[in-house]
């Protein structure tokens, strides 16, 4: 009963403010204020206010919200774990099977790149430049790079 009275008073005050705003020739703003002020009366007439009042003071309703919260947390946790593992069990099984099919044979000298591929030609070694006086500092670096084929 009190909630309905408060909502009616808020709506009446809002409509009064809308009338004053319209008097000042701000019609768009006045219509917007009138729309907002009619919302509480509409909520009372549909019964939403009564339902909210009953829900707010019902321990069973709050327990239901708690159960819904726990269910949501469990759902989100399983989604996070599934993303970390890389999908569902079926997806992981298919990925392992695909990896076995595309794997390199143990005796192969180069990895297979798919059908119709041929080994890439190795680049020709560059001729060594004559060392100048200041290149002595880089000779050990050149040796390491040559050792690794760079």
C-alpha positions in Angstrom: 0.0 0.0 0.0 2.8 2.4 0.9 4.8 1.5 -2.2 1.8 2.3 -4.5 1.3 5.7 -2.7 5.0 6.6 -3.1 5.0 5.6 -6.8 1.9 7.7 -7.4 3.4 10.7 -5.6 6.6 10.4 -7.7 4.6 10.2 -10.9 2.6 13.3 -10.0 5.7 15.3 -9.1 7.3 14.2 -12.4 4.2 15.3 -14.4 4.3 18.6 -12.6 7.9 19.1 -13.5 7.1 18.2 -17.1 4.3 20.8 -17.2 6.7 23.5 -16.0 9.3 22.4 -18.5 6.6 22.6 -21.3 5.6 26.0 -20.1 9.2 27.1 -20.7 8.9 25.9 -24.3 11.2 22.9 -23.9 8.8 20.4 -25.3 11.2 17.6 -26.1 12.5 17.6 -22.6 9.0 17.9 -21.2 7.8 14.8 -23.0 10.9 12.9 -21.9 10.3 13.8 -18.3 6.6 12.9 -18.6 7.6 9.5 -20.0 10.0 8.8 -17.1 7.3 10.0 -14.6 4.7 7.5 -15.9 7.0 4.5 -15.4 6.3 4.1 -11.6 2.5 4.2 -12.1 2.9 1.6 -14.9 4.9 -0.6 -12.6 2.3 -0.4 -9.9 -0.5 -1.1 -12.3 1.2 -4.2 -13.7 1.9 -5.7 -10.3 5.7 -5.5 -10.5 6.0 -3.3 -7.4 4.0 -5.9 -5.4 6.1 -8.7 -6.7 9.3 -6.9 -5.9 8.1 -6.1 -2.4 7.2 -9.8 -1.8 10.6 -10.9 -3.3 12.6 -8.5 -1.2 11.3 -9.8 2.1 11.2 -13.5 1.2 14.1 -15.7 2.4 13.1 -18.4 -0.2 13.5 -15.9 -3.0 17.0 -14.9 -1.8 18.0 -18.5 -1.5 16.8 -19.0 -5.1 19.0 -16.1 -6.2 21.9 -17.7 -4.3 21.4 -21.0 -6.0 21.3 -19.2 -9.4 24.6 -17.5 -8.5 26.3 -20.7 -7.6 25.1 -22.3 -10.9 26.4 -19.4 -12.8 29.8 -19.6 -11.1 30.0 -23.3 -11.8 29.1 -22.8 -15.4 31.7 -20.1 -15.9 34.4 -22.2 -14.2 33.8 -25.2 -16.4 34.0 -22.9 -19.5 37.3 -21.4 -18.3 38.8 -24.9 -17.7 37.6 -26.1 -21.1 39.3 -23.1 -22.8 42.6 -23.8 -21.0 42.6 -27.5 -22.0 41.9 -26.6 -25.6 38.3 -27.6 -26.1 36.1 -30.6 -25.4 37.4 -34.2 -25.3 36.3 -34.8 -28.9 38.2 -31.8 -30.1 41.4 -32.8 -28.3 41.1 -36.3 -29.7 40.7 -35.0 -33.2 43.7 -32.7 -32.7 45.9 -35.6 -31.5 44.9 -37.7 -34.5 45.7 -34.9 -36.9 49.1 -34.4 -35.3 49.9 -38.1 -35.8 48.9 -37.9 -39.5 51.0 -34.8 -40.1 54.0 -36.0 -38.1 57.4 -36.5 -39.7 58.5 -40.1 -40.2 61.3 -41.2 -37.9 63.7 -41.8 -40.8 62.9 -38.7 -42.8 65.7 -36.2 -43.4 63.5 -33.2 -43.7 60.0 -32.5 -42.4 57.1 -33.1 -44.9 55.4 -29.9 -45.8 52.4 -31.5 -47.6 51.7 -32.9 -51.0 53.8 -31.7 -53.9 56.5 -30.0 -51.9 60.2 -30.3 -52.6 63.2 -29.5 -50.5 64.3 -26.0 -50.6 67.7 -25.3 -52.2 70.4 -24.3 -49.8 71.8 -20.8 -50.4 75.3 -20.7 -51.8 77.9 -19.7 -49.3 79.1 -16.1 -49.6 82.8 -15.5 -50.4 84.7 -14.4 -47.3 85.9 -10.8 -47.4 89.4 -9.9 -46.8 89.9 -8.9 -43.2 90.8 -5.4 -42.6 92.7 -4.1 -39.6 89.6 -3.4 -37.4 87.9 -6.7 -38.2 90.0 -8.7 -35.8 87.5 -7.9 -33.0 84.8 -9.6 -35.0 86.7 -12.7 -36.1 85.4 -14.8 -33.2 81.8 -13.7 -33.9 82.3 -14.7 -37.6 83.6 -18.1 -36.5 80.5 -18.7 -34.4 78.2 -17.6 -37.2 79.9 -19.8 -39.7 79.7 -22.7 -37.2 75.9 -22.3 -37.1 75.7 -21.9 -40.9 74.7 -18.3 -40.8 
